[in-house]
Amino acid sequence: MGVRGVHLALTAEESSRLMDTPYMTDDAIIAFVEEIEARWDREWLQETDKAWDAIHRCLTGGKLEYGDSPLHMCVFAHDNLLVDEDRFTVCHADANEVKQVAAAIAGIDKAELRRRYDAIEPDQYDGALGDEDFEYTWGWFVPLREFFNKAAAHDRAVIFTV
C-alpha cells in the first residue's frame, strides 16, 4: 500500500459527534475527518506513514484484514466507517477498545515484532520485505504504541485514516 496513514485521538465529544452523525454519509465522515485533521494537533495524532500496512500485518498473522481483536483494532478497528480504496478509509475504536489495544501491544518488543514481521507473505505485501523495511516498520510502531498508551490514559477514542 503506497498511502500514508494517521491515527487521531478524539475527545469523548468528538467521538460521540462522529458516531452519532445522522445518516453517516461518506461525505459527512470525510468532512468530519478533514475538520479534525485540519487542526493537526500533534499532541493527539500519530502518523504511521506507509508502515501502517506492515504494522497491521504484524499484528494480524501477516494478513491485511479487519477483525474484532485488540490487535486488529490497532489499525483496522471493527467500526469501519468508510472504506473506499479510491478515496479514503476511516476506522474508529472507542475509548474502551483503545485501552484494549494499548494493553495488547504494550508487550510487543522488537524481537516479537520481528517474529511477526517474518510471517508476512511476500506475495501479499506491496513492500520489499527485509531488514530495511522491518526497521522502518519498527520505527513507526514504537511511537504508535506510545500514542495508544497516551490515548488510553486520557479515555480517548482513536480513528485511523488512510
N, C-alpha and C positions, 0 to 999 in steps of 0.2 A: 504494500500500500504506500503510495507516494504522497499522502496528505498528512498534514500536521494536526496533532491532537492537543486538546487543552482540557483540563479539569478545572471547574469553577465551584467554589464552596458558596452555598446560598444560605442566607438567613432563613429562619422559620417563615417569616413573612414572604420572602421571595419564593421559597419552595411552595408555599401554600398558593400563592398567586399563580405560579406556573401550573400546578396540578389542578387547581380549581378553575382554570380558564374554560369558560363555556365553549363547547364545541371546538376543542383544541384543534384548530386547523393547522396545517403545515405553516401557513403564513404567520399565524399568531405565535406559534412556537418559535419560528425563526426571528420574529420581531422581538420577542422576549429575550432570546439568547443574544441577539445583537445589542440590545439595551444593556445587558449585564457585561458583555464583552467590551462595549464602548468605554466603560469605566476603567477597564484594565487594572483592577485593584490587585496589585502584585501580592498583597498580603493574603489574598484569598483565591489565588489561582496557581495552577501548576501546569506549565507546558510539558508535553512529552514528545514534542517534535514528531518524527516518524517512528520513534521507538515504541509508541503505544501498541503497535501491531505485535512486535516480538514480546513485549511485556505481557500482553493479554495471552498470547500463545504459551508463554512460560507458566502462566497461572492456570491454564485450562487444558493441560495434557497435549500441548502442541497444536491445538485447533483454534481457528478463528470462529468462535461460536458464542451464542447467547446462552445464558443459564441463570439459575437462581442461587448458586453457591456464592459465598462471600468472595471467593477468588474470581469468579466470573464478573461479579459486580464491581470489581476494581476498575474495569474499563466499560464493558458492555452490561450495564445493570439491566435487570429484567423489566424495568419501566422504560422501554424503548419508545420514546415519544415520537421520534421521527427517524425513519431510516429511508433515505433516498440517496443512493450512492452517487447520483449525478449532482446533488445539491448539498446535502447536509446529513449528519447523523447526530441525534441528541438522545442521550440516555440519562436517566435520573435514578439516584439512590437516595432514599430518605435518611434522616439523621440516625435512625437505629441501624439501618443497613450499613451506613458509613462506619459505625462503631464495629460492626461485624467484619467489614473489610480491613479496618485498621488492625484488629486482633489477628486476622488470618494472615496478613502479610508481615506482621511485626517480626516474626522469627525467620523470615527468609533472608538468609545471608548470601554472600557472593557465591559460595560453593553450591548452595542449594539452588540458587537461580541458574547457575551454570549447568547443573544436572538437568534442570527443567528445560533450559535452552537447547541442550543437546538432543532433546526428544522431539524438537520441531522437525517435521518432514520437509526436506529441502524442496521437493516438487510442489509443495503447497504454500511456500513462503516466497514473497516477492523480493526479499532482501538477499544479500550474499552472506549466508551463514559462515561464521568463522570467528576467530579471536577478536578482530577489529569490531565486528558487528556486536559481539557479546559485550565488549567494553562500552560501546555506545549505549546498548540497552541497559546495562548496569548503571551507567552514569545518569540515566533518566529515571531509573527505578528508585534509587536511593532518595532523591527529593520527593518523588511521588509517595513513597512510604511515609516520609515525614509530614507531607501535606495531609494525608489521611489521618495521621495521629492528631494533628492540629485541628482538623475539621471535626473529628470525633470528640475531642476535648471541649469544643465550643458548640456542640449539638447542631452542627450544620449538615445540611443535605449537600450532595455533590451532583453536578451534571458533567458529563463528558461530551465534548463536541469534537467533531472531526469533519 
